[in-house]
Amino acid sequence: MRPEAAIYIIRKGLGLVLLLAGPPLLVGLAVGLLISVFQAATQIQEMTLSFIPKIIAVFIVIMILIPWMIKIMNSFTTDLIMNFHLFLR
């Protein structure tokens, strides 16, 4: 395998990881920020108050986006398999 092919595969794979992990992470960040503002305003310092809503929000986002995520991963895998002969040159 040529170094260019390996770099291409790694670059596409890392881009795919960022694309798929971005929405749940951003939702977790937004929910965490809102809860932190709420805790600061009400002076409630309960540790579990920040974890449960973030877990639920990230789970909901993943459940909503899972068909899109599978489609993107399937496309990447199909591209790798179809162009396998090009990568081995």
Secondary structure, DSSP 8 states (H G I E B T S, - for coil): --HHHHHHHHHHHHHHHHHHHHHHHHHHHHHHHHHHHHHHHHT---THHHHHHHHHHHHHHHHHHHHHHHHHHHHHHHHHHHTHHHHT-
